[in-house]
Amino acid sequence: MRPSEFSHLTETIYSAAVDQSVWPEVMAILRRTFESQVEAFYILDFARQSKKVVHVGGLDEFYWKSFDDRYFTADNPWMHSEPLHRPGVVRTDKSLAEYFRDARILRKSQYYNDWLRPQGIAHSLGVTLLAENGAKANLTLLRPAEAGCYSMREVRQFGRISEHLRRAARIALRLESASDGSRLALQALNSLPYGAVFLNSKGKILYCNESADALLREGDAITARGGRLTAVEQGDAQDLAGMLDRVASDPTEEAGIGPDSLAIRRPNQAGTLVLNAVRLPADQRAFATACPSVFVLIVDTSSMRTSDGERFRRSYALTEGEARLAQALVSGNSVKQAADAMGITYETARWYLKILFQKTETNRQGELVARLLGDAAVRIKPPTRH
């Protein structure tokens, strides 16, 4: 997926967070991107053994109506693989077989033989976005045997996208629960553990939640000048302005479109800020303005868990040395500092860095850090309430 395509997809995902009518467009893009036959976003209630549909496409009505009777069966291995249904875990029919150490575990089930096989479906790619009170919000893509199983490259790409899908689902859930007016909607945004900033196309701040406001007032990495979002250091400020300009530009204009993430180190505190920016179309944004607006999600890595190095290792098939370098770079160290801390030569660290670029499909250190931080963002600890 090219950077411009990824930017358009993330833009559409966050638009869907504030406008449910956009979810079919999100699902259609996913279906094209992963060459799937069926795409479904639904909520499974395991206590009632029923489902609630957000969107389903490519599925005959008969089969969708019969889904409950076929899925909630004792021999369906998906009913007995709780670790694969934890929020954020990307699962496939291959990972299901590996979990049970039985390549035919799914094909022996009633769910497969009475529901999947009659439709010619053999392979799945899915993730749980939310899990609350015995219900799981699942997003699943399905395709036939002749299309082949989902590759590791597709699984990694879907994992990147699922991080944005999870954040969007959380925002949508909070906004949906705040159903009695804009005052409660703003309270919902203020309860997020991330900074949320809405800008107009000129970079003027339209609204920022409490987390973002606190970061701006601290002013050790980002700040507000003349009503605009900017960075304290000149180099970071230029990079941020460039990113916001790209995101605010016409999304159909592919030339010059770059990554929509930026990592800025906090000089006065541990950790780094990672900023993810997406463009919100004028007819679907959350806050009215005469111009298309930009949404910026800000993640403070000082609240991240120390286990993210292992997460990077598993997500990108890194060696122990590569994972340690990735963790050191995410923590704000230079390649030289990371090499010294790891007890390896600078040349070895640079070699690891080249491999990290290849495995994460990035080209620059800043882009690499931003991607790793984006992958880890869902593991941010919620702020302590007093």
Helices and strands as residue ranges (DSSP letters): H 3-18, G 20-22, H 23-33, E 38-45, E 50-57, H 61-65, H 67-71, G 77-80, G 82-85, E 91-92, H 93-100, H 110-111, I 112-116, G 117-119, E 121-132, E 135-144, G 145-147, H 152-177, H 182-190, E 195-200, E 205-208, H 210-218, E 222-225, E 228-231, H 234-248, E 261-265, E 272-280, E 293-300, G 301-303, H 308-316, H 320-330, H 335-342, H 346-360, H 365-376, G 377-379
